[in-house]
Amino acid sequence: MGIRRLTVQFLLIVFALLAAVTAVSTVTLLVQLRSIVDDVGRRYAVERAEAAASRITGPLQREAALAGKLAGSPVVVRWMRDEQNDEYRRLAFEELASYQRAFVDANYFVAVDASKTYYNQPADGPLVVTHLSRENAGDAWYYATLAAGAELSFNLDYNPTLDRSMVWINCLVQGPDGPIGVAGTGLEITDLISRIVTAGGEETRAMLVDLSGAIIADQDVTVMERNARAGAGSRKITVYDRADSGDDRRALQRLRDDAVAGLSAVDVVDLDGHSSLVAMTAVREIDALLVASVNTDSFISLSDFGGLFLLLVVSVLVAVAILAIIMERLVLRPLEIVTESAREIARGNYELTVPEIGKHEMGRLAGAFNRMAAEISRHTSNLEGLVAERTQALTEANNKVTESIRYARLIRDGVMPTEAILADRLGDFALFHRQRDIVGGDLLFQRDVSAPDGTSSDPSAAFFLAVIDCEGHGVSGALMTMMVDSLLRQITARAGRQTPAAILNELEHALADTLIGHGEGAGGVSGLDIGLCLCSPADGRLVYSGAAMPLFVREPDGSVKTVNGRKRAMRSAHRHRPAPFENQDMHTAGRRFFLITDGFEDQAGGPEGRAFGTSRLKALLADGTPHWQSVFDEYRGEEPQRDDVLALAFTLHEKDGDDG
């Protein structure tokens, strides 16, 4: 028996299933198509009629609400009752002008019944004042409005000469004894009606008719013109004239009755030689009906074939379920066996074998897996010995490196002043020094001025005191501190009692010569933050200069001020010339001084994991003698230390004095 191809089997099964699903779906589609088209058409016709009606009534209702407020305005009513009062007139027309700006077409009218005066303010012209008369046919609307007694009424007027449709919104103005006139506005809806009756293309049509069926708005402009010019005795063209038979006219009459009763009705009617689904709905604001017709011969919507799509989805799901069963037996179950075997190999069991199921691809995969497992077992046994050998060598090398770094820390710590020296030179001090790694880049420097070797037995002798924060951590930072300490010792040894600013200037030049040299492209840029003080206990004075490290001073009253040096750090090279170093000279009586590297302020911690910050640091310094370590550890909590930290608080043996 030859090797059976799993891929061919799978494709044949998929083809057979899809062919069966397609045949069933096609037959079902043909059976349901007619009923779906009829149902969708009916719902679409009703929606077209109701949507068109709402597009007319929406603007009318908004304008009617505003017109009602105008008619009820106390200012306007007071003037209409006393029309000749100049002050009332002035206030009323100011009120009317504000309503004019609010109306969509920016016009209003007011008719005062006592004087029969009609005021009409158009949008783009002066106020027009005329007088109403029962003999004038154009004024009949006014007397009809009063006679009807309705608080709000609408009057639709189509002007064939201007081809313009207007809706006049008439509101009765009430006095103590009854109506005293009419006020309102006009809204041009020509474009709105035109869009309604022409929208929809060939398959849909809309028209606006009055309650008798006479056509008010239609695609055929000649019909609108004829009906607009028709007198009281003339016959107007109606929607019933469009019907092809008596049965169709009776069907339209039933639709009209339902619409007047408040229903949106639909029926099949032959109009203008086409079988259409006709829907009617009332537009009560203008006493009209919206008629929408849908030509079913050219209309169909696939979105309403929900039943067919559902059946198709169910058929596909059934097919997928069948495919899943087949795939589980032919592919997934063998793959599960191979996967579990791979997990066993990962756990270190290399002796297992996978049963070869069949002669197709999965069987061949099982055989290949067994050969791979045997090969891994052989290589693993060789690698274990090699890994153990390399691990031991790496551990020994790492121990040697760690031992060398620890020894380097002893050397680096040896250049820093001991606590005994600090206690001898300083009246009172508190030191906190913690490196992030075994060695680091923070340094405390001290050297006496009067002694050639930098030390003196005289506690009142002047001395230099500096806190330094070199760039880098670990070994690189430690090497930088050793170099800076050596340069400072050389400079201060030959400088005598030069000011801190002069010493820092010479140190920056020395850094440039040492790290970069005189050639171009010799290396990168390195630098440091430093605060350097010349302390003179005998004079009770302190001179400070620094780079990116301020001197904090606690005054006798407990306040803490910041003495800033140069803002930019000391660099081996600058892109732009930095500001010069300056000396800050001050008395030390009653004062406590602080030099702190930025690792303290930048440490993250607290409830929100934010940096310690300058404000919190100043509050700590105001206490006088900070408990550096406990405050730092409590704030840091579980957060890792970000940077090396060196903080020094000190006072001097001094005489009282004032600021210099």
Long-range contacts (C-beta under 8 A, 24 or more apart in sequence): 1-359, 3-359, 3-360, 4-358, 4-359, 4-360, 5-360, 5-361, 6-330, 6-331, 6-360, 6-361, 6-362, 7-361, 9-330, 10-326, 10-327, 10-330, 13-323, 13-326, 14-323, 17-319, 17-322, 17-323, 18-319, 20-319, 21-312, 21-315, 21-316, 21-319, 24-311, 24-315, 25-308, 25-311, 25-312, 25-315, 28-308, 28-311, 29-305, 29-308, 32-305, 32-307, 32-308, 36-304, 36-305, 36-307, 36-308, 37-296, 37-299, 37-300, 38-296, 39-304, 40-299, 40-300, 40-301, 40-304, 41-277, 41-294, 41-296, 41-299, 42-266, 42-277, 42-279, 43-304, 44-277, 44-294, 44-299, 44-301, 45-266, 45-277, 45-278, 45-279, 45-292, 45-293, 45-294, 46-264, 46-266, 46-279, 46-281, 46-292, 48-200, 48-204, 48-206, 48-279, 48-292, 48-294, 49-206, 49-264, 49-279, 49-280, 49-281, 49-290, 49-291, 49-292, 50-264, 50-281, 52-196, 52-199, 52-206, 52-290, 52-292, 53-281, 53-282, 53-283, 53-290, 55-192, 55-196, 56-189, 56-192, 56-193, 56-196, 56-283, 56-285, 56-286, 56-290, 57-283, 57-284, 57-285, 59-104, 59-187, 59-189, 59-192, 60-154, 60-167, 60-169, 60-187, 60-285, 60-286, 61-285, 62-104, 63-103, 63-104, 63-169, 63-185, 63-187, 64-152, 64-154, 64-169, 64-171, 64-285, 66-99, 66-102, 66-103, 66-185, 67-103, 67-152, 67-169, 67-171, 67-183, 67-184, 67-185, 68-151, 68-152, 68-171, 69-99, 70-96, 70-99, 70-108, 70-171, 70-183, 70-184, 70-185, 71-171, 71-172, 71-173, 71-174, 71-182, 71-183, 71-184, 72-173, 72-174, 73-99, 76-110, 76-173, 76-183, 77-173, 77-174, 77-175, 77-180, 80-110, 80-112, 80-114, 80-173, 80-175, 80-180, 80-181, 81-114, 81-175, 81-180, 83-112, 83-114, 83-115, 83-117, 96-121, 99-185, 103-185, 103-187, 104-187, 105-185, 105-186, 105-187, 105-188, 107-185, 107-186, 108-183, 108-184, 108-185, 109-182, 109-183, 109-184, 109-185, 109-186, 110-173, 110-181, 110-182, 110-183, 111-142, 111-181, 111-182, 111-183, 112-180, 112-181, 113-146, 113-179, 113-180, 113-181, 113-182, 114-180, 114-181, 118-142, 141-168, 141-170, 142-182, 145-170, 145-172, 145-182, 146-172, 146-179, 146-182, 149-179, 154-285, 154-286, 154-287, 155-286, 156-216, 156-286, 156-287, 156-288, 158-216, 158-217, 158-224, 158-228, 159-228, 160-224, 160-225, 160-228, 160-229, 163-190, 163-221, 164-188, 164-190, 165-189, 165-190, 165-193, 165-217, 166-190, 167-285, 167-286, 193-217, 196-290, 202-295, 202-298, 203-294, 203-295, 203-298, 203-299, 204-292, 204-293, 204-294, 204-295, 204-299, 205-276, 205-292, 205-293, 205-295, 206-290, 206-291, 206-292, 206-293, 207-239, 207-290, 207-291, 208-283, 208-288, 208-289, 208-290, 208-291, 209-238, 209-239, 209-288, 209-289, 209-291, 210-287, 210-288, 210-289, 211-256, 211-260, 211-287, 211-288, 211-289, 212-238, 213-238, 213-239, 213-240, 213-252, 213-256, 214-238, 215-239, 216-288, 239-291, 242-271, 242-272, 243-269, 243-270, 243-271, 244-270, 244-271, 244-272, 244-273, 245-270, 251-278, 252-278, 255-279, 255-280, 256-280, 256-289, 259-289, 260-289, 269-293, 330-360, 330-362, 331-362, 334-362, 334-363, 334-365, 334-366, 335-362, 337-366, 338-365, 338-366, 338-369, 341-369, 341-373, 342-369, 345-373, 345-376, 350-374, 350-376, 350-377, 350-380, 351-377, 402-438, 405-438, 405-439, 405-474, 405-475, 406-438, 408-439, 408-475, 408-478, 409-438, 409-439, 409-478, 411-482, 412-439, 412-478, 412-481, 412-482, 415-443, 415-482, 415-485, 416-443, 416-444, 416-445, 417-444, 417-445, 417-446, 421-446, 421-455, 422-446, 422-650, 424-459, 425-459, 425-463, 425-465, 425-535, 425-537, 426-650, 426-651, 426-652, 427-537, 427-650, 427-651, 427-652, 427-653, 427-654, 428-592, 428-625, 428-650, 428-651, 429-648, 429-649, 429-650, 429-651, 430-625, 430-626, 430-628, 430-647, 430-648, 430-649, 430-650, 431-628, 431-647, 431-648, 431-649, 432-628, 432-629, 432-632, 432-645, 432-646, 432-647, 432-648, 433-645, 433-646, 433-647, 434-629, 434-632, 434-641, 434-644, 434-645, 435-644, 435-645, 436-473, 436-474, 436-599, 436-641, 436-642, 436-643, 436-644, 437-473, 437-474, 438-474, 439-474, 439-475, 439-477, 439-478, 440-473, 440-474, 440-477, 440-478, 440-481, 440-644, 441-469, 441-470, 441-471, 441-472, 441-473, 441-476, 441-477, 441-478, 441-480, 441-481, 441-528, 441-644, 442-467, 442-468, 442-469, 442-470, 442-477, 442-481, 442-597, 442-599, 442-644, 442-645, 442-646, 443-467, 443-468, 443-469, 443-470, 443-481, 443-484, 443-485, 443-646, 444-468, 444-646, 444-648, 445-485, 445-488, 447-488, 447-489, 447-492, 447-493, 449-492, 449-496, 449-497, 449-534, 452-493, 454-489, 454-492, 454-493, 459-537, 459-653, 460-537, 460-538, 460-653, 461-537, 461-538, 462-497, 462-534, 462-535, 462-536, 462-537, 462-538, 462-539, 463-534, 463-535, 464-488, 464-492, 464-500, 464-503, 464-532, 464-533, 464-534, 464-535, 465-532, 465-533, 465-535, 465-595, 465-650, 466-530, 466-531, 466-532, 466-533, 466-595, 467-530, 467-531, 467-549, 467-595, 467-596, 467-597, 467-646, 467-648, 468-528, 468-529, 468-530, 469-528, 469-529, 469-530, 469-549, 469-597, 469-598, 469-599, 469-644, 469-646, 470-526, 470-527, 470-528, 471-526, 471-527, 471-528, 472-526, 473-643, 473-644, 477-644, 480-526, 480-528, 483-514, 484-511, 484-528, 487-511, 487-514, 497-534, 499-534, 499-543, 499-545, 499-583, 500-532, 500-533, 500-534, 500-543, 500-544, 500-545, 500-546, 500-581, 500-583, 501-545, 501-580, 501-581, 501-582, 501-583, 502-581, 503-532, 503-545, 504-530, 504-532, 504-545, 504-546, 504-547, 504-570, 504-581, 505-580, 505-581, 507-570, 508-547, 508-570, 508-571, 511-570, 511-571, 511-572, 512-572, 512-573, 514-572, 515-572, 516-572, 516-573, 525-571, 525-572, 525-573, 526-571, 526-572, 527-569, 527-570, 527-571, 527-572, 528-569, 528-570, 529-569, 529-570, 529-597, 529-598, 530-570, 531-565, 531-595, 533-593, 533-595, 535-588, 535-652, 537-588, 537-652, 537-653, 537-654, 539-655, 540-587, 540-588, 540-589, 540-652, 540-654, 540-655, 540-656, 540-657, 541-585, 541-586, 541-587, 541-588, 541-654, 541-657, 541-660, 542-585, 542-586, 542-587, 542-588, 542-593, 542-652, 543-583, 543-584, 543-585, 543-586, 544-583, 544-584, 544-586, 545-581, 545-582, 545-583, 545-584, 547-581, 549-595, 549-596, 549-597, 549-598, 551-584, 551-593, 551-594, 551-595, 552-593, 552-594, 552-595, 552-596, 552-617, 552-618, 552-621, 553-586, 553-591, 553-592, 553-593, 553-594, 554-591, 554-592, 554-593, 554-594, 554-621, 554-622, 554-624, 555-590, 555-591, 556-589, 556-590, 556-591, 558-622, 558-624, 559-622, 560-618, 560-621, 560-622, 562-618, 585-660, 586-659, 586-660, 587-654, 587-656, 587-657, 587-658, 587-659, 587-660, 588-651, 588-652, 588-654, 588-657, 589-654, 589-655, 589-656, 589-657, 590-656, 591-651, 592-624, 592-625, 592-649, 592-650, 592-651, 593-649, 593-650, 593-651, 594-621, 594-647, 594-648, 594-649, 594-650, 595-647, 595-648, 596-646, 596-647, 596-648, 597-643, 597-644, 597-645, 597-646, 597-647, 598-643, 599-641, 599-642, 599-643, 599-644, 599-645, 599-646, 600-628, 600-632, 600-645, 600-647, 602-642, 602-643, 603-632, 603-635, 603-636, 603-639, 603-641, 603-642, 603-643, 603-645, 604-636, 604-639, 604-642, 605-635, 605-636, 605-637, 605-639, 606-635, 606-637, 609-639, 621-649, 625-649
